[in-house]
Amino acid sequence: MEVAEYFSKDFEWEELKAEVENDPSFRCHLLPFECSNPSSQAAAEEDSIAWKKFHIRHSSGKFFKERRYLLKEFPELVSCGECSKVLEVGCGNGSTALPILRGNEHIIVYACDCSSETLEKAEEIIDAAIVASLRHRFRTFNCDFSITGFPKWLACHTCREVFMQKPQNCLSDAKENPRTMYPLNEVGCCIGGVDFITLIFTLSAVPFQRMPTSIKECFSVIKPGGMLLFRDYGLYDMTMLRFESDQRVGFREYMRSDGTRSYFFCLDTVRDLFVGAGFIELELEYCCIKSVNRRNGKSMRRVWVHGKFQRPM
């Protein structure tokens, strides 16, 4: 049986765009919007607290399905060299990390999240996996990269200066999870940066004003030649069109009733963010999937953005 290609499309995004922009009922999603400054410390803490509460409510883990499709979309995670390091940003309950660990017996995953409760759940899920070797290759730490940046043990001052070829001072003291302490002597004082970063439905939860700094922080801890693998909500996705006008908090940016945010990306915005941070664009496409709700039989048009970006050698 022929396996469907990741980039195959059930519908054309341009056709969806024309339909949405010509429908008066969707006009509220197209209007300009002047938002307040969510970059203040108080606003940043509110965002973090909202996501912590979200994960506590969904602590059973049933809300998140294991993302088995990742290895087909990002085969580099399977073919990479021994002891390659992956930084999974916003790991949630481990639904991204688990298939990566299963797909490559040599890879090491460093996973961070703003919620310590979520990290504990992720560790439980990895512990419960059938493959016993997974646990020692899964290392968690509590961190909100959009607020504090990444910790020094991930990439020290010296390594970042080598990567960036100029002094870097965007470092934090985020701490490792005490359950997963391990030696950090690979280059003397840190792990020497990572080979891959996965941003899977994570960046959309960050206020747009904080995105450029967040991506530059990712750039600072990835090794030259390393890759950032991106997947997130695309412009005119079904979930965007379901938001009410009073839930808008920015242009293409919305807040749910529980206080969590969601941004919907067009390709140009993604390109500007990552290339602006210094990355080279390797792949960038809309993924347009039509699915059917089993309960009501209604067709749903989902739009995601798939991207691969590389740090120059």
URKA-V486490 format. One record per pair of residues at least 12 apart in sequence whose ideal C-beta (glycine too) atoms are under 8 Angstrom apart, sorted by the first residue. I is the first residue (numbers start at 0). GAP is how many residues later the second one is. Records with the same first field share a line. If there is no record, write none. Layout:
I=GAP + GAP
//
This chain:
2=69
5=63 + 66 + 67 + 281 + 300
6=278 + 280 + 299
8=277 + 278 + 279 + 280
9=278 + 279 + 280 + 291
10=277 + 279 + 290
11=276
12=221 + 223 + 273 + 275 + 290
15=220 + 272 + 285 + 287
16=218 + 219
19=216 + 221
25=215
27=217 + 220
28=211 + 212 + 214 + 219 + 223
31=219
32=215 + 217 + 218 + 220
34=214 + 215 + 216 + 218
36=172
37=169 + 171 + 172 + 211
38=168 + 170 + 171
42=164
43=100 + 102 + 103 + 163 + 166
44=102
45=213
46=158 + 159 + 160 + 212 + 213 + 214
47=66 + 96 + 99
48=210
49=208 + 209 + 210 + 211
50=63 + 64 + 154 + 209
51=62 + 63 + 65 + 66
52=205 + 206
53=204 + 206
54=37 + 38 + 58 + 60 + 62 + 63 + 66
55=59 + 61
56=201
58=58 + 59 + 62
60=32 + 60 + 64
63=28 + 29 + 31
64=30
65=29 + 32 + 33
66=28 + 29 + 32 + 133
67=31
69=26 + 29 + 30 + 128 + 130
70=28 + 29 + 32
72=156 + 158 + 233
73=124 + 155 + 234
75=120 + 151 + 153 + 232
76=23 + 26 + 27 + 30 + 119 + 152
77=25 + 26
79=24 + 27 + 115 + 116
80=25 + 114
81=24
82=23 + 24 + 25
83=20 + 22 + 23 + 24 + 111 + 112
84=22 + 23 + 24 + 25 + 106 + 108 + 109 + 110 + 111
85=14 + 21 + 22 + 23 + 24 + 108 + 109 + 110 + 111 + 112
86=23 + 24 + 25 + 63 + 67 + 107 + 109 + 110 + 111 + 131 + 134 + 135
87=12 + 21 + 22 + 23 + 24 + 109 + 110 + 112
88=23 + 56 + 108 + 109 + 110 + 113 + 129
89=22 + 23 + 24 + 109 + 110 + 111 + 112 + 115
90=20 + 21 + 22 + 27 + 28 + 31 + 49
91=21 + 26 + 30
92=25 + 28 + 29 + 32
93=17 + 27 + 28 + 29 + 31 + 32 + 44
95=102 + 104
96=12 + 14 + 25 + 29 + 41
97=27 + 28 + 31 + 36
99=98
100=25 + 28 + 30 + 33 + 36 + 37
101=27 + 29 + 32
104=28
106=30
107=29 + 31
108=28 + 29 + 30
109=29 + 30 + 31 + 44 + 81 + 84
110=27 + 28 + 29 + 30
111=28 + 29 + 30 + 31 + 33 + 38 + 62
112=27 + 29 + 30
113=28 + 29 + 30
114=27
115=26 + 61
118=21 + 22 + 23 + 58
121=16 + 18
122=12 + 15 + 17 + 54 + 56 + 57
125=12
137=42
138=37 + 38 + 41 + 43
139=36 + 37 + 39 + 40
140=33 + 34 + 35 + 36 + 39
141=32 + 33 + 35
142=29 + 31
144=69 + 72 + 73
145=60 + 61 + 64 + 65 + 67 + 68
146=63
147=24 + 25 + 26
148=21 + 22 + 23 + 25 + 68
149=21 + 22 + 24 + 67 + 70 + 71
150=20 + 21 + 22 + 23 + 24 + 25
151=19 + 20 + 21 + 37 + 38
152=23 + 31 + 36 + 37 + 38
153=36 + 37 + 39 + 40 + 67
154=35 + 36 + 37 + 38 + 39 + 65 + 66
155=31 + 32 + 33 + 34
156=14
157=31
158=28 + 31 + 33 + 34
159=60 + 61
162=30 + 57 + 58 + 59 + 60 + 61 + 148
163=56
167=52
169=43 + 46 + 47 + 50
191=31
192=28 + 29 + 30 + 33
193=27 + 28 + 29 + 32
194=27 + 28 + 31 + 32
195=26 + 30 + 31 + 32 + 33
196=21 + 24 + 25 + 29 + 30 + 31 + 32
197=30 + 31
198=19 + 29 + 30 + 31 + 32 + 33
199=29 + 30 + 31 + 32
200=30 + 31 + 32
201=30
202=12 + 27 + 29 + 60 + 62
203=28 + 29 + 57 + 58 + 59 + 60 + 61
204=55 + 56 + 57 + 58
205=55 + 57
206=43 + 46 + 54
207=42 + 43 + 45 + 55
210=52 + 62
211=61 + 64 + 65
214=58 + 59 + 61 + 62 + 64
215=61 + 62
217=59
218=58 + 59 + 60 + 92
221=89
222=88
223=87 + 88 + 89
224=85 + 86 + 87 + 88
225=84 + 85
226=55 + 81 + 82 + 83 + 84
227=46 + 51 + 80 + 81 + 82 + 83
228=78 + 79
229=40 + 44 + 75 + 76 + 77 + 78 + 79
230=56 + 73 + 74 + 75 + 76
231=33 + 72 + 73
232=29 + 30 + 31 + 32 + 70 + 71 + 72
233=30 + 31 + 32 + 52 + 53 + 54 + 69 + 70 + 71
234=17 + 29 + 30 + 31 + 68
235=28 + 67
236=27 + 64 + 65 + 66 + 67
237=62 + 63 + 64 + 65
238=23
239=12 + 14 + 22 + 24
248=12
249=13
251=12 + 13 + 14
264=40
266=17 + 18 + 19 + 38
269=14 + 35 + 37
270=13
273=33 + 35
274=34
277=33 + 34
278=30 + 31 + 32
279=29 + 30 + 31 + 32
280=26 + 27 + 28
281=26 + 27 + 28
282=23 + 24 + 25
283=21 + 22 + 23 + 24
284=20 + 21 + 22
285=17 + 18 + 19 + 20
286=16 + 17 + 18 + 19
287=13 + 14 + 15
288=12 + 13 + 14 + 15
289=12
//
